[in-house]
Amino acid sequence: MKFNFPVETLTKIDTPFYYYDMELLNATLDAVATESGKYGYKVHYAVKANANDRILTAIESKGFGADCVSGQEVQKALDCGFASKGIVFAGVGKSDWEINLGLDNNIACFNVESIPELEIIDELAGKKGKVAKVALRINPNVNANTHHYITTGLNENKFGINQWDLEKVVNTLSELKNVELEGIHFHIGSQITDLHSFKDLCLRVNELQKWFVSHHIMPKVVNVGGGLGINYEQPDEQSIPDFASYFALFNELLELMPGQELHFELGRSMVGQCASLLSKVLYIKEGVQTNFAIVDAGMSDLIRPALYQAYHKIENLTSSLDEEKYDVVGPICESSDCFGKAVALPKTKRGDLIALRSAGAYGEVMANQYNLRTLPKAYYSDSL
Ligand SMILES: *Cc1c(COP(=O)(O)O)cnc(C)c1O
């Protein structure tokens, strides 16, 4: 299935805006459900990738849980219908009100990243006469081979508990009365396209499981996080990521103990291909080597190129002339407000409709109002 542009209708809508192909989203979600279901794995969707109500509602309706990284995300997941027993809460810096919100709603699990955090969850749970379920986020020191800003599983990263501290952590856990170990949690990074990194993760998890066995601890849940990448270069060649190979790899390599559940927290791979940011060309400005195509979307609408030097495929939906090269830039007063350099596009003129592809993940949710711009609107294929 390919992303479908109803170009005639889209040209009538004020730009810039996000356009969601709901059929592609649903087909992607069905693929995740089918492939993870083969092995009885549970998937919590990482809300931070896209917290749009329509998208969350679609994801909830397919039976997925929610992986949240802020109190606001926990509240949003609840508001969009996710059951509290399907909500897990991660993050290195949870505020007291966020922990209390999780406790009040009896969420499934807090993914804990340090001893001081464990102690505060214990204290706040105690005040409420509750026992909080926690998973230890362990830093597996596995390289995700991705952009260094989105690598999270190395010793030098701020995330997770390092292995040499585990002894201390489980000792603390055994002393605290209001927290109960539910599982162990890992997340090595994002936009991982080389499955070898996940293979390394499986082998590390197997090793760590032995450590827990030797300490007579059996975590009920093993949560291996998310990070599966998508094909930004050729979104139509692979509009649905290869979930079959991904889950099969864990089934083949990760050794679960009897009764243990395997959980995942996929974000980008579930929503990345289902949206494009649509924009119109304002001006063609002559440049030294290449001309500039100045469009009405900017880094405030889609920040990934400016923030991580990320690539988004750019298409001109309304021209079919011979190709020329353009630097495609936005109107914002920053040199980094550039979507692509020397991009080959059919000869482009003012008013042409431009699509920035694969913008479903970390797109609309990261939009901001820099330069006092308005936030981009969203439109959906099933309700145009
Ligand atoms: C961001 C994040 C995810 C999702 O990552 P994707 O690359 O979007 O799949 C999962 N778990 C945690 C803890 C995260 O921070």
PDBQT file of the ligand as one rigid body, heavy atoms in Angstrom, charges set to zero:
ROOT
HETATM    1  C1  LIG A 401      11.161   7.428  22.220  1.00  0.00    +0.000 C 
HETATM    2  C2  LIG A 401      11.014   6.172  22.964  1.00  0.00    +0.000 A 
HETATM    3  C3  LIG A 401      10.442   5.059  22.348  1.00  0.00    +0.000 A 
HETATM    4  C4  LIG A 401       9.998   5.048  20.907  1.00  0.00    +0.000 C 
HETATM    5  O1  LIG A 401      11.058   5.168  20.022  1.00  0.00    +0.000 OA
HETATM    6  P1  LIG A 401      10.798   5.030  18.447  1.00  0.00    +0.000 P 
HETATM    7  O2  LIG A 401      12.149   5.176  17.860  1.00  0.00    +0.000 OA
HETATM    8  O3  LIG A 401       9.892   6.121  18.040  1.00  0.00    +0.000 OA
HETATM    9  O4  LIG A 401      10.222   3.672  18.194  1.00  0.00    +0.000 OA
HETATM   10  C5  LIG A 401      10.278   3.928  23.111  1.00  0.00    +0.000 A 
HETATM   11  N1  LIG A 401      10.652   3.877  24.414  1.00  0.00    +0.000 NA
HETATM   12  C6  LIG A 401      11.208   4.938  25.036  1.00  0.00    +0.000 A 
HETATM   13  C7  LIG A 401      11.591   4.820  26.455  1.00  0.00    +0.000 C 
HETATM   14  C8  LIG A 401      11.400   6.112  24.333  1.00  0.00    +0.000 A 
HETATM   15  O5  LIG A 401      11.972   7.153  24.950  1.00  0.00    +0.000 OA
ENDROOT
TORSDOF 0
